[in-house]
Amino acid sequence: MRSLAMGMAILLCLGVSACAGTAGNTRNNAAGNDIDYGKVLAVNQWAARRHATVVWIQYPAVRREKAHNDG
C-alpha cells in the first residue's frame, strides 16, 4: 500500500511539473519567435541515441528570408 501511494505521488508530481513547463513555449511564440521544431527534434533524438541530456535555454528560431522589395 505504501509503494502504491508513493508511486501515485510521483506520477502526480511529474504531471504537475509537465503542465508548468509548457507556459514558456507560448511566451516565445507570442514574442514573434517561431520555434524550429525540426531542429529541436533532431537534436533531442541525436542526444538520446548517445545517452545524453539536452537542456534548451532558448529554443532555436526558424530562419526566414527577408522580403525583397523592388520599390
Order of alpha helices (4+ residues) and beta strands (2+ residues): alpha-alpha-alpha
